[in-house]
Amino acid sequence: MKGIGEYFGTHRVICPEGLLPQAADKIDNTPDIWSNEILIDVIALQPTATAFQTIREKCGTDIEKIKEEIMAIVEDRGKFQDPLTKSGGMLIGRVKRIGDAMEGKVDIKVGDKIATLVSLSLTPLKIYEITDIDLDTEQVVCRADAVLFESGIFTKIPNDLGEELSLAVMDVAGAPAQVAMNAKPGDIVAVMGAGKAGLLCLAEARRRVAPHGKVVCLEYSEAQCRVVKDLGIADVILQVNGQKPLETYNKYLEAMDGRLADFTVSTVNVMNTELSTILITKDTGKIYFFSMSTDFVKASLGAEGAKKYVTMILGAGYYPGHADITFNIVRENAKLRDYLTKRYCK
């Protein structure tokens, strides 16, 4: 075991020197850990929807090509990071080794199953074999080692939820946590996109704005709009194309009698939806851009051009307690839990 590494993991940065691991082009992914690191025996990876979409656009539905692309990225970078958007994802695994300097500082032991709550885009990762890829859930089952820095955060896998469901929801746990923090009773909360992040946000918003607030879902897919209706987690459901801002804005205004959203969350995984999100939000309102496909230049300058005074929150995936918030959303919403279980647990 090596000595004490730098708290944020810069001792593993290969190039460019001086950067933190997320911003680095290449990091050291050797599984010989430093004494303030944790070694993880990886069970599965959950890339971000944006990162997986990028790979799908290049490889189509050819599983072997997708495997090769993921392996090539990790071999080149020492981590899994979408070269285009720089996003990563997260993983679940078993604790394989705890550095000597970490003993007593972390509430885990060797053999515990954990989900990392830091991005794969900064996590040293050594993949030996990818055994399966599920195109529906976008989960990557593999034999691999990963390293968690001293600054890294994680959560134990709850026994009542299991590996697959925990892996699916932890990738997006930061989004519903922001809803929990920002949505208030009586608010109008709008959620762009009804994938798993959107569904969790809608469910949490419904609870937070009660009894007099409204939850609005804006979704492109007709099938996913039906899912939202069946789950009963939105008051208003609009099938719209968020890449057409004026059309989206006008449909929203008509449905909501001109009342704009107090808080809007963007969870979509396609580009050019920033202006739709901004236009449906009231002046002095807040927007949480969770999606890694967000172009923050378009968002900031677009808001300026539309004369919109809104607070825009960067899509950081971490918020204190976000794992427990998300786990509890799943536990407390039987219909949503049943849907997610059928969708992500094979």
N, C-alpha and C positions, 0 to 999 in steps of 0.2 A: 504493500500500500504506500502511495506517495504521501508527501507532506501536505500542508494546508494550502488549498487553492484559494484564489480570490473569490470573495463572497458572491459576486454576480456571474462568475464563470468565465471571466476574461482570460484566465490561464489556459483555456482550451481554444481560444481564437487563433487560427493560423493566418488568415488574411481577410481584409487588411488589418494590420496591427492597430491597437488602440480602440477598436470598436467593441461593443458588447455582443454576445453571441447571436442575438436575433438579427442584427444589422450586418454581421460578418458574412462574407461569401463562403468561407470554409472554416469548419471547426474540427477539432480533434475528437474522434468518436471511439477511441480505444476504450475497451471495457475495464482497463486497469485503473481503478478509481483512486482519487485523492481522498484524504482522510475526512474531508468535510463534504463528501458527495454520497449519494445513494445509488446503488446499481439495481436496475429493474430488469427482470425477465419478462419480456413483452408478450402479452397474449394477443392483443389486436390494436391497430391504429384506427383512429377516426379522423381522416382529413377533413378540413373545412369543406363545406359545400362548394365554395368558390374554387378552392384548389383542385378538388376532384373534377369539377366541371371543366377546368382548363385541360386536365389530362384526358377527359372524355372527348373533348373537341379535337385533340391530337390523335387519339388511339381508337376512337369509336367504342364499340362494345367488345372488342377483342381482348379477352382477359389476359392472355399471354403478353400482348403488347403493353397493357396497363401495368402488369407486373414489371416488365422490363423498364418502363418509364420511371416507375417509383424507385426501383433498384438503382437506376442510373442517377436520379436526383440525389439519393442518399449517398451513393458512392462518391459523387462529385462534391457534395457540400458537407458531408458528415452529419447531416440532419435532413428531415423532410421539410422542404420549403418550396412552395410554388414559385418558380423563377419569375413569373409575371406579376402576381399580386403580393408576393412575399409572405403570404399566409401559410399556416401549417395545419393545425388541428390538435388533437391530444391522444393519449393512449391509456390503456389499462394493462396491468401486469402484476406480477408477484415480486415482492421485495426479495432481492437475491443477496444483497450485501449492504450493510450499513457502515459507513466510514467511522473510524474510531472517534473522531472529533464530533460526530453527530449522535453518538450514544447518549441517551438521557435528554437530548434536545427534541427528539421526535417521538410521537406516540404511535410507533409501529415496531414490528419485529419481523425478522426474516420469515418469509412465507405468507405474510399478509397481502391481500389483494387491494390494490390502490388504483385510483384514476389520477393522472397528473392534471393539474389545473394551470399549467403553463403551456405555451404553444410548442408544438413540434418544431416550429421554425427556429427555436433556440435550444432544443434538446439534443444532445449528442446521441446518435442512433446508429447502431450497427446491425444491419439486417443480414441474416444468414440464408433465409428462405422465406418466400411468400407462399403460403399453402392454400390460401383461398381469398377471393375478392367477391363481395356481394354487391352487384351493381345497383340493387334497390336500396340497401342501407348505406352503401358507400363505406362499409367497414372492411379493413384489410387484416386478415388473420396471418400471423407470421411468427417465425422463430427469430428473435432479435434481442439485443441488449440495449438498454437506454440508461442515461445518466441524469440524475436530478441534482442540481446545484444546491448549495446551502440556502440560497434565496428562493429556491423552487417551492411551490405549494402543491398540495395533493389532498385527496380525501379517500378514506377507506370505502370500499364498495359495500353498500348496505346489503345485508343478507336478504331483506324482504324485496329488493328490486332486482338483484342479480347483475351479472356482468354485461350482457348485451344491452339491456335497457339503460343501465347506468352509463355505459359508453356512449350511447346515442344522445342522452340528454345533457351529459356533462360538456360536450363539445359546444353547446349553446347556452350554458348556464348563466353567462353574464347578462344576456338579454332580459329574461324575466326578472332578474334581480334589479335591473334598472327600472323596470315597471314598478316593482315593489317600492322602490325608493322615491319615485317621482309622481306616480299616479295618486290622486287624492279623491275623496268622496265628492261626487257631483261633477267630476271632470268628464270631458270627452276625450277618449283615448283612441287613436287610430293606429292600426298596425298594417304596414305594407308587407305582404307576403304571408302565406299560411303554410309554410313548411314546418318542421318540428320547432324551430325557434319561434315562429309566428304563433303557432298553436299554444305554446307555453306562455307567451306574452299575452295573448288574448284571454287565457284562463285566469292569469294573475290580475289582469286589468279588470276583468268582470268582478272579481272579488274586491278590488281596491276602490272602484268608483261607486259601488253600491251605497245607498239604494237608488239614487237619483241620476247618476251619471250614465253615459252611453259609451259602448265599445263598438268601433267600426273596423271591419275587416275589408281590406282591399287586396284582391287576389286575381291573378291572370287566368288560372286554370278553373274551368267549370267544375271539374271533378273535385278539386280541393275546396271550392266554395261549398259544395254539397257536404263535404266532411265537416266543415265549420258549422254548417246549419245543423247537422245531425248531432254534433257535440254540444250545441247550445251555448257556445262561448262568445257569441257576438250578437249585438242588438241589430246591427245593420251590416249586410254583406254585399259588397259591390264587386262584380266581375269587371275588372278594368285592365288596361295595358299601361303600366306605370311608365313606360318609355314614351308615352304620349301625354305630356303634362297638362295641356289645356283640356283635353278630353277627360282625363282623370279628375281634374279640378272641377269641371262643370258637373260631372256625374255626382261627385261628392257634394257639391253645393245643393244640387237638386234633392238629393236624398236626406240631407241634414238641414234643410231650410236655411241655408246660409251660415250655419254655426260651424266655425272652424275648430280644429282640435286644440286642446290645451297641451297635449303631449302626444307625439307621434314617434313610432318606432319603425325603422326600415330594416327588414330582415331578408330582402330579396337577394338573389345570387346572380343577377344580371346587371349590366352597366346602364347608365343614362336614366336612372329613376330619381335622381336627386331633386329635380325641380318639382316633380309631382309631390314628393314628400314635403317640400318647403311650402308649396302653394296651399296645401290643405291645412297648414298649421297657422294658428292665429299669431298676430304680433304679440310679443312678450311670451309666447309659448316656447316649448322645448322640443327638440328633436334628438333622438338617439339613433345615430347611424351605426347599427350593429354590423351590417354587411361589409365584408372585405372587398366587395366589388365597388364600393363607394369611391368616387373621385372627389376629394375634399376641395380641390381647386374649383371644380364645377359647382360644388355645394356652396362654398363661401361667396364666390363671385356671382353665382346665380341668385343667391338671396339678395345680394346687393343690387343686382339689376332688376329684381322684382320688387324692390323697396320693401323687403320683409325683415322685420326686427325680431329674430328668433335666436334662442340659445341653442347651439349645435354641440352635441356631446360626441366626442370621439369614441369609436366602438371598442373600447378596452374590454377584454373578456373577463376581467377580475373585478369583483366587488366583495368586500368582507361578508362572509356568510352565504355567498351565492350558491354554493353546492347544496347546503341545507334548504335554502329557499326553493330551489328547483326540485329537489327530491320530494319536498312536502307538497308542491303543486301536483306532482304525479300521484302521490299518496291520497290527496284529498279530492281528486277528480276521477271518479271511477270510469266514466266513459272515455276520458282522455287517456287514462292508463291502459284501458283495454285496447284502444286504437294503437297506441305506441307499442304495446306488447306484440300485437298482431303484425305491426309494420316492421319492427326492428328485431324481434326475437324469433329466430328460425328454429 
